[in-house]
């Protein structure tokens, strides 16, 4: 596993924890708008399965194509939502920090 894979896995685990504080730790570049949007859906999050399909590194910047599924609680049933995103990273203090996450 690469450090990028580990960062995406940490983000998925933070989503499953339903803790905005844990998400903030895994996604230090999260904007206040991202946080508001995420906080609304976080309470319904059951499972986040994400994988890095590919990534490109350019010095201290990297971009990754990420895909997977979110399992969300919807009343009595659980819905699976397919997700495809572009994640941007910055290398800081010897590790890759997640700086942006956008649907693609």
Backbone bond lengths (Angstrom), bond angles and torsions (degrees), N, CA, C in turn:
res aa  C-N    CA-C-N  psi(-1)  N-CA   C-N-CA  omega(-1)  CA-C   N-CA-C  phi
1 X - - - 1.468 - - 1.519 110.66 -
2 X 1.312 114.03 140.24 1.462 118.38 177.00 1.529 109.67 -88.64
3 X 1.310 116.10 168.58 1.463 120.86 176.80 1.530 110.83 -63.33
4 X 1.340 117.13 -30.11 1.471 121.07 177.42 1.527 109.46 -67.41
5 X 1.345 117.04 -45.03 1.472 120.95 176.76 1.530 110.45 -57.86
6 X 1.324 115.85 -42.96 1.471 120.10 -178.99 1.524 111.33 -64.95
7 X 1.327 116.90 -38.46 1.471 120.47 179.37 1.535 110.61 -65.75
8 X 1.335 117.09 -39.85 1.474 120.18 178.61 1.531 109.87 -69.31
9 X 1.327 117.62 -38.72 1.470 120.91 177.29 1.527 110.42 -62.94
10 X 1.326 117.56 -40.18 1.473 121.42 178.31 1.529 110.51 -65.10
11 X 1.325 116.58 -37.82 1.468 120.72 177.41 1.529 110.36 -64.70
12 X 1.331 117.53 -44.75 1.472 121.21 178.85 1.534 110.68 -61.69
13 X 1.319 117.61 -42.86 1.467 120.95 178.75 1.523 110.59 -64.02
14 X 1.322 116.75 -38.53 1.470 120.44 178.73 1.528 110.44 -64.82
15 X 1.348 117.17 -39.64 1.464 119.89 176.93 1.526 110.16 -61.10
16 X 1.324 116.81 -44.15 1.465 120.89 -179.16 1.524 112.20 -65.00
17 X 1.317 117.12 -27.18 1.472 121.09 -179.91 1.528 111.43 -70.53
18 X 1.353 116.36 -18.04 1.465 123.37 -177.87 1.526 113.06 64.37
19 X 1.322 116.79 14.27 1.466 122.27 -178.58 1.523 109.48 -101.89
20 X 1.324 117.01 115.66 1.462 120.45 179.29 1.524 110.05 -63.26
21 X 1.336 118.07 -29.49 1.467 121.16 177.65 1.528 110.70 -65.59
22 X 1.334 116.83 -42.12 1.473 120.03 177.38 1.518 111.04 -67.31
23 X 1.324 116.95 -37.69 1.459 119.93 177.43 1.527 109.18 -63.54
24 X 1.322 117.01 -42.78 1.466 121.54 179.58 1.532 110.84 -60.15
25 X 1.346 117.15 -38.37 1.470 120.66 177.91 1.518 111.06 -65.72
26 X 1.325 117.23 -41.38 1.464 121.87 -178.24 1.533 111.72 -77.46
27 X 1.324 117.28 -19.93 1.462 122.97 -174.66 1.528 108.19 -133.48
28 X 1.343 117.07 71.58 1.465 119.94 -175.40 1.525 114.38 -64.13
29 X 1.332 117.63 -18.71 1.458 120.34 179.58 1.521 114.23 -88.35
30 X 1.343 116.93 5.31 1.462 120.86 -176.79 1.530 110.38 -61.77
31 X 1.326 115.71 129.41 1.465 120.68 177.99 1.528 109.25 -82.77
32 X 1.315 116.03 166.37 1.466 119.15 178.63 1.534 110.10 -65.15
33 X 1.338 117.70 -33.05 1.475 121.05 176.48 1.536 110.03 -65.56
34 X 1.354 116.70 -44.77 1.468 120.59 176.85 1.531 109.93 -58.41
35 X 1.320 115.55 -42.38 1.464 120.29 -178.04 1.525 111.52 -63.91
36 X 1.324 117.33 -43.04 1.469 120.77 178.76 1.528 110.55 -62.20
37 X 1.328 116.46 -46.32 1.465 121.34 179.95 1.528 110.51 -61.72
38 X 1.321 116.14 -45.89 1.455 121.32 -177.21 1.527 111.76 -68.08
39 X 1.317 116.98 -40.09 1.464 120.89 -177.64 1.523 111.61 -58.42
40 X 1.339 116.64 -33.35 1.463 120.59 -179.85 1.529 111.50 -66.86
41 X 1.328 117.81 -38.59 1.467 120.34 -176.82 1.520 113.40 -93.55
42 X 1.330 116.96 -15.04 1.465 120.73 -175.57 1.527 112.22 -60.37
43 X 1.336 117.29 -36.83 1.467 120.25 -177.96 1.524 112.31 -64.82
44 X 1.349 117.31 -23.61 1.465 121.21 -179.70 1.531 112.95 -94.20
45 X 1.343 116.95 -3.84 1.464 121.66 -177.00 1.522 110.76 -69.25
46 X 1.324 116.30 128.27 1.459 121.99 176.05 1.531 109.14 -107.84
47 X 1.327 115.42 -48.73 1.462 120.48 -177.25 1.525 109.55 -147.11
48 X 1.329 114.88 140.93 1.466 121.13 175.56 1.524 107.51 -125.00
49 X 1.308 116.20 113.56 1.459 121.68 177.87 1.520 107.27 -114.01
50 X 1.324 115.87 109.16 1.454 121.43 -177.06 1.518 110.10 -125.88
51 X 1.333 115.80 145.13 1.462 119.59 175.07 1.523 109.14 -139.57
52 X 1.318 113.94 151.44 1.458 120.95 177.17 1.522 107.30 -87.29
53 X 1.333 116.71 118.76 1.459 121.28 178.56 1.524 111.16 -81.85
54 X 1.324 115.93 -38.27 1.460 121.13 178.23 1.520 108.16 -164.24
55 X 1.327 115.75 158.81 1.461 118.19 173.50 1.518 110.20 -150.57
56 X 1.312 114.21 153.80 1.454 121.78 177.58 1.512 107.61 -124.92
57 X 1.319 114.40 132.77 1.452 121.58 -179.39 1.523 108.16 -109.98
58 X 1.309 116.07 136.92 1.460 121.10 176.81 1.525 107.49 -139.43
59 X 1.315 115.58 90.83 1.457 120.23 -177.49 1.519 110.46 65.52
60 X 1.317 116.42 -120.09 1.464 121.19 -178.79 1.525 112.53 -96.34
61 X 1.347 116.97 14.86 1.460 122.02 177.13 1.528 108.29 -121.17
62 X 1.314 116.65 148.66 1.468 121.00 175.08 1.515 108.85 -147.85
63 X 1.325 114.98 151.08 1.459 122.43 175.91 1.517 107.62 -128.79
64 X 1.326 116.70 135.17 1.466 121.02 -178.84 1.522 110.25 -127.84
65 X 1.336 115.44 140.36 1.455 121.93 170.28 1.530 105.82 -89.87
66 X 1.323 116.38 122.36 1.466 122.78 -174.97 1.526 108.52 -121.85
67 X 1.330 116.48 138.32 1.465 119.81 175.89 1.518 108.99 -140.64
68 X 1.331 114.54 166.53 1.458 119.04 178.46 1.511 111.50 160.15
69 X 1.328 114.72 -157.55 1.462 120.64 179.62 1.523 110.23 -135.70
70 X 1.316 113.95 145.90 1.458 122.06 168.74 1.519 105.78 -109.22
71 X 1.320 116.76 131.34 1.458 121.19 172.17 1.524 106.31 -100.14
72 X 1.334 115.25 120.58 1.460 121.53 -174.96 1.524 109.90 -116.98
73 X 1.329 116.08 140.32 1.457 121.41 175.21 1.515 107.93 -79.60
74 X 1.326 116.51 125.58 1.453 121.80 -179.52 1.526 106.45 -129.73
75 X 1.324 115.19 89.59 1.469 118.85 -174.74 1.516 108.96 65.92
76 X 1.334 116.40 -123.68 1.467 120.68 -179.56 1.521 113.33 -88.37
77 X 1.321 116.06 -9.58 1.469 117.14 -177.51 1.528 110.98 -113.41
78 X 1.309 114.06 163.04 1.460 120.19 176.82 1.527 108.46 -111.72
79 X 1.311 115.42 131.81 1.460 121.66 178.64 1.517 109.52 -109.14
80 X 1.335 115.08 140.31 1.457 119.57 174.37 1.521 108.45 -100.10
81 X 1.315 115.22 129.80 1.459 122.26 -179.48 1.527 107.59 -114.95
82 X 1.342 115.22 122.30 1.472 119.75 176.48 1.528 108.27 -76.14
83 X 1.323 116.56 135.47 1.461 120.46 179.15 1.525 110.24 -128.00
84 X 1.313 115.63 140.95 1.464 122.76 170.84 1.517 106.06 -133.77
85 X 1.322 115.57 126.79 1.458 120.56 -174.52 1.517 110.94 -138.21
86 X 1.307 113.99 160.29 1.450 121.39 169.90 1.523 106.42 -111.62
87 X 1.318 115.66 123.40 1.466 121.44 179.76 1.522 108.64 -107.51
88 X 1.314 116.04 137.40 1.460 120.41 175.38 1.516 109.03 -113.56
89 X 1.317 114.98 143.01 1.459 122.05 -176.03 1.518 110.51 -130.85
90 X 1.327 114.09 154.89 1.449 122.05 174.35 1.521 106.87 -131.06
91 X 1.346 115.48 133.57 1.470 118.50 177.68 1.524 107.74 -83.03
92 X 1.336 114.91 118.88 1.462 120.98 179.37 1.516 108.25 -136.68
93 X 1.302 116.39 134.15 1.472 121.96 179.44 1.530 111.53 52.73
94 X 1.327 116.35 37.93 1.456 120.45 175.59 1.519 115.87 77.75
95 X 1.325 117.77 9.74 1.472 119.33 177.20 1.522 109.54 -136.92
96 X 1.323 115.19 162.40 1.463 120.68 179.12 1.519 109.54 -90.38
97 X 1.328 116.87 119.13 1.466 122.40 176.75 1.524 109.05 -99.81
98 X 1.314 116.09 133.23 1.465 122.61 177.13 1.529 108.10 -72.71
99 X 1.336 115.58 119.12 1.467 120.25 -174.63 1.523 113.26 -111.58
100 X 1.331 117.10 -18.15 1.458 119.55 -179.88 1.513 110.51 -160.55
101 X 1.332 115.97 147.93 1.460 122.06 179.60 1.519 106.74 -143.91
102 X 1.324 116.27 113.35 1.460 120.99 -176.61 1.524 109.92 -129.51
103 X 1.327 115.87 138.63 1.473 120.07 174.73 1.515 109.11 -63.89
104 X 1.345 115.02 148.07 1.476 118.31 176.81 1.510 109.54 -131.96
